[in-house]
Amino acid sequence: MAGPELSIIVPTYKERGNVAELVRRLDAALSGIAWEAVYVDDNSPDGTSEAVKEIAARDPRIRCLKRVGRRGLAGACVEGMLSSAAPFVAVIDADLQHDEKVLPVMLARLKAGEAELIAGTRYDAGGSAAGLSQGRGILSRLATTLTRLLVGTALSDPMSGFFMMRRDRFDEIAPRLSPQGFKILLDIAGSGRLRIAEQPYVFGERFAGESKFNAQIGLEFLGLLVGKATGDVIDPRFAFFAMVGGVGLVVHLLVLWASLTVPLDFHAAQIIATLVAMTSNFLLNNEITYRDRRLKGLAALKGFVLFCLFASVGAFANIDLAEWIYRGASVWWAAGAAGAVMSSLWNYAMATLFVWRAR
């Protein structure tokens, strides 16, 4: 038997209620096309993978790739597409807000050689973002504007996440893609010289479950923008780490100011501010920077101790440098900031290599 012509990658996390309905809609939309749907589930606690496997047991077009110990939409999409042998691959959300009825049109355009990637758009003629709430609609358009300014992409809807492309072209650029974040389309479009066209579609209402959009996704998007704006010189993970470091710097200065107000002498105040900022940085990095390798329970405690041990080397340099500057200039905020910046690169290198053991 010939293999599928089109693989549809469906990244999922807590989408059990949408599994069967999406299969039904794909079956109706793709009549006459040899297709398969690869559900890539991040070990959902609601039994999403079990629901997929129940259907897969009687429908060979459905596959389930269950990931344990890994999480994130971008990484799920990359693994799903790499698992395909079909000449064309598509990515579609599991919540049924993407219009599966335009998939045959996208496939026909790719087969005709019109482009190497067809990106769904809500903002071109014939498209609609009616399914977005007012707040999310504003954020989506703001993110689109930022993307055009910083990255220079010609996509009218780089936040869509709904697209189809030639699988051989994806295989070529896959090693350059980040497994972090939620905006895989932007990463692909900015990582390879692809001929890109757009396909308008109507963005619908979520069928079941709850939206995964939150402030953390917004931060991950900003990190990806920084990476693409610098030509991938700055890795998104480092961008996240730098953002957390910025928050830690604010925490450091606030605690330092409060300690000096008590009043404490500068040396003691700097030690307290450093310890508080160190704790803040570990917690935020565990939730944001290394979200795909998040430490929990005893592993988090061990990681925190290791993080503090490595950071203590930078912290001692931080304290000594800051005190030396303060004695010479008596400007508390400049002294505190200089000490904090001193240890940031050391902390990043050690945290990545030894605490979270990330790439």
C-alpha positions in Angstrom: 0.0 0.0 0.0 1.2 3.5 -0.9 1.9 5.8 2.0 0.0 9.0 2.7 0.5 12.1 0.5 -0.2 14.5 3.3 0.7 14.3 7.0 -1.3 16.6 9.3 0.5 17.4 12.6 -1.7 18.1 15.5 0.1 19.2 18.7 -2.0 18.6 21.7 -2.1 19.3 25.5 -5.4 18.7 27.3 -7.5 18.5 24.1 -9.3 15.2 24.7 -12.7 16.7 23.9 -11.5 17.8 20.4 -9.8 14.6 19.1 -12.8 12.8 17.6 -14.4 15.9 16.1 -11.2 16.9 14.4 -10.8 13.4 12.9 -14.4 13.6 11.6 -13.8 17.0 10.0 -10.5 16.0 8.4 -12.2 12.9 6.9 -14.9 15.1 5.4 -12.5 17.8 4.1 -9.8 15.5 2.6 -12.0 13.1 0.7 -10.0 11.6 -2.2 -6.6 12.5 -0.6 -4.3 10.0 1.0 -3.7 11.6 4.4 -2.7 10.8 8.0 -3.0 12.8 11.2 -0.2 12.6 13.7 -1.3 13.8 17.1 1.8 14.8 19.1 0.7 14.9 22.8 2.7 16.3 25.6 1.5 13.7 28.1 -1.8 15.4 28.8 -3.3 14.6 32.2 -6.8 14.5 30.7 -6.2 11.4 28.6 -5.8 13.0 25.2 -3.3 10.4 24.0 -5.6 7.6 25.1 -8.5 9.1 23.1 -6.2 9.3 20.0 -5.1 5.7 20.4 -8.7 4.5 20.7 -9.3 5.9 17.2 -6.0 4.8 15.9 -6.8 1.2 16.8 -9.5 1.1 14.2 -8.2 3.9 11.8 -4.7 3.4 10.4 -4.6 7.1 9.2 -4.4 8.2 12.9 -1.1 8.1 14.8 -0.2 9.2 18.3 3.3 10.4 19.3 3.2 10.8 23.1 6.0 12.9 24.5 7.1 12.3 28.2 9.3 14.8 29.9 9.1 17.3 27.0 6.7 20.1 26.4 6.1 22.9 24.0 4.1 23.5 20.8 7.2 24.2 18.6 9.0 21.1 19.7 5.9 19.0 19.2 5.5 20.3 15.7 9.1 19.6 14.8 9.0 16.0 16.1 5.7 15.3 14.4 6.9 16.6 11.0 10.2 14.7 11.3 8.2 11.5 11.9 6.5 11.9 8.6 7.5 10.2 5.3 4.7 12.0 3.3 5.9 14.6 0.6 3.7 17.3 2.3 3.1 18.2 5.9 0.7 20.5 7.6 0.3 21.9 11.1 -3.2 22.5 12.5 -4.4 23.3 16.0 -6.4 20.7 17.8 -9.0 23.2 19.0 -10.7 23.3 15.6 -10.2 27.1 15.2 -8.2 26.6 12.1 -10.3 25.9 9.0 -9.5 22.4 7.8 -11.6 22.9 4.6 -8.8 25.0 3.0 -6.3 22.1 3.4 -7.1 20.7 -0.1 -6.6 24.1 -1.6 -3.2 24.5 0.1 -2.1 21.0 -1.1 -3.1 21.8 -4.7 -1.1 25.0 -4.6 2.0 23.2 -3.3 1.7 20.4 -5.9 1.4 23.0 -8.6 4.7 24.5 -7.5 3.3 27.9 -6.6 5.3 27.9 -3.3 7.2 25.7 -0.9 5.1 26.8 2.1 1.5 28.0 2.2 0.7 30.0 5.4 -2.8 30.4 6.6 -3.8 34.0 7.2 -6.7 35.6 9.0 -5.8 39.1 7.8 -5.7 38.9 4.0 -8.7 39.3 1.7 -11.1 36.4 2.3 -9.8 35.7 5.8 -11.3 36.5 9.2 -10.2 36.6 12.8 -13.8 36.6 14.1 -13.0 33.7 16.5 -10.5 35.8 18.5 -11.7 37.7 21.5 -11.2 41.5 21.5 -8.2 41.3 23.8 -6.5 38.5 21.9 -7.3 40.3 18.6 -5.4 43.4 19.7 -2.5 41.3 21.0 -2.3 39.4 17.7 -2.2 42.5 15.6 0.4 44.1 17.9 2.6 41.0 17.7 2.2 41.0 13.9 3.4 44.6 13.8 6.4 43.9 16.0 7.3 40.9 13.8 7.3 43.0 10.7 9.4 45.7 12.3 12.0 43.4 13.9 12.1 40.5 11.6 11.0 41.9 8.3 8.8 39.0 7.3 6.3 39.5 4.5 3.7 37.3 6.3 0.5 39.1 7.0 -0.3 36.7 9.9 3.0 35.3 11.3 1.1 34.3 14.5 -1.3 32.0 12.7 0.4 28.6 13.3 -1.6 27.1 10.5 0.4 26.1 7.4 1.4 23.4 4.9 4.8 22.9 3.3 7.0 20.4 1.4 8.4 17.9 3.8 11.8 17.7 2.1 12.3 21.5 2.6 11.3 21.1 6.2 13.9 18.4 6.7 16.6 20.8 5.4 15.8 23.6 7.9 14.7 21.5 10.9 18.2 21.5 12.6 18.1 25.3 12.8 14.7 25.5 14.4 14.1 26.2 18.1 12.1 23.5 20.1 10.9 26.3 22.4 8.0 28.6 22.1 4.6 28.5 20.4 5.1 30.3 17.1 6.6 27.6 14.8 5.5 29.3 11.6 7.6 32.4 12.4 10.6 30.3 13.2 10.3 28.3 9.9 9.7 31.4 7.8 12.7 33.1 9.3 15.1 30.2 9.2 15.2 29.2 5.6 14.9 30.7 2.1 11.5 29.4 1.2 9.1 30.5 -1.4 6.0 31.4 0.7 2.4 32.1 -0.3 -0.6 32.8 1.9 -4.0 31.2 2.1 -6.9 33.1 3.7 -9.1 31.3 6.1 -11.8 32.0 8.7 -10.6 31.6 12.3 -13.4 29.9 14.2 -14.5 29.4 17.8 -12.8 26.8 20.0 -14.8 23.5 20.0 -14.0 22.3 23.5 -11.4 22.9 26.3 -9.6 26.0 27.3 -7.1 28.3 25.5 -3.5 27.8 26.3 -2.6 31.4 25.7 -1.0 33.2 28.7 1.7 35.8 29.6 4.4 33.1 29.4 3.6 32.5 25.7 3.9 36.2 25.1 7.4 36.2 26.7 8.4 33.2 24.6 7.3 35.0 21.5 9.4 38.0 22.4 12.4 35.7 22.8 11.9 34.2 19.4 11.6 37.7 17.9 14.9 38.7 19.4 16.5 35.5 18.0 15.2 36.1 14.5 15.9 39.9 14.6 19.6 39.0 15.3 19.8 36.4 12.6 19.8 33.6 15.2 23.0 35.0 16.7 21.1 35.2 20.0 19.4 31.9 20.8 15.8 32.3 22.1 16.7 30.5 25.3 19.4 33.1 26.0 16.9 35.8 25.2 14.5 34.3 27.8 17.3 34.0 30.3 18.2 37.7 29.7 14.6 38.7 30.2 14.5 36.8 33.5 17.8 38.5 34.4 16.2 41.9 33.8 13.5 41.0 36.2 16.1 39.8 38.7 18.0 43.1 38.3 14.8 45.0 39.2 14.3 42.7 42.2 17.9 43.1 43.2 17.7 46.9 43.1 14.4 47.0 45.0 15.6 44.8 47.8 18.9 46.7 47.9 17.1 50.0 48.2 14.8 48.6 50.9 17.7 47.1 52.9 19.6 50.4 52.8 16.5 52.2 54.0 16.3 50.0 57.1 19.2 50.9 57.3 21.8 48.2 56.8 25.4 48.8 55.7 25.9 48.4 52.0 27.8 45.1 52.2 25.0 43.4 54.1 22.3 45.0 51.9 24.1 43.7 48.8 24.3 40.2 50.1 20.6 40.1 50.9 19.7 41.6 47.5 21.8 39.1 45.7 20.3 36.1 47.5 16.7 37.3 46.9 17.5 38.0 43.2 19.2 34.5 42.9 16.1 32.8 44.2 13.8 34.8 41.9 16.0 34.0 38.9 15.9 30.3 39.6 12.1 30.2 39.9 11.5 32.2 36.8 14.0 30.4 34.7 12.5 27.1 35.8 9.1 28.3 34.6 10.1 30.2 31.4 13.6 29.7 30.1 13.8 26.0 30.7 10.1 25.3 30.6 10.7 22.2 28.4 13.0 20.8 31.1 11.2 22.1 34.1 12.4 20.7 37.4 9.8 19.5 39.9 9.8 18.2 43.5 13.2 16.9 44.7 14.8 17.6 41.4 13.8 21.2 41.7 15.3 21.4 45.2 18.6 19.8 43.9 18.6 22.1 41.0 18.1 25.1 43.2 21.1 24.1 45.4 23.2 23.5 42.3 22.1 26.8 40.8 23.1 28.6 43.9 26.5 26.9 44.1 27.4 27.9 40.6 25.9 31.3 41.0 27.8 31.9 44.2 31.0 32.3 42.2 29.5 35.1 40.2 27.8 36.4 43.3 31.1 36.8 45.2 32.4 38.8 42.2 29.1 40.7 42.1 29.4 41.7 45.8 33.1 42.7 45.7 32.8 44.6 42.4 29.6 46.5 43.6 31.2 47.4 46.9 34.3 48.7 45.2 32.3 50.9 42.9 30.1 52.1 45.7 33.1 53.1 47.7 34.4 55.1 44.8 31.2 56.7 43.6 28.6 56.1 46.4 25.9 55.6 43.7 24.0 52.6 45.1 22.0 51.7 42.0 25.0 51.9 39.6 27.1 49.7 42.0 24.3 47.2 42.3 23.6 47.0 38.6 27.3 46.6 37.7 27.6 43.7 40.2 24.5 42.0 38.8 25.6 42.2 35.2 29.0 40.8 36.1 27.6 37.4 37.0 24.9 37.1 34.4 26.9 35.3 31.6 28.5 32.9 34.1 25.1 32.0 35.5 23.6 31.4 32.1 26.4 29.1 31.0 26.4 27.0 34.2 22.6 26.9 34.5 22.3 25.6 30.9 25.1 23.0 31.1 24.7 21.6 34.6 21.4 22.6 36.2 18.8 22.0 33.4 21.3 20.2 31.1 19.8 21.8 28.0 21.2 22.0 24.6 
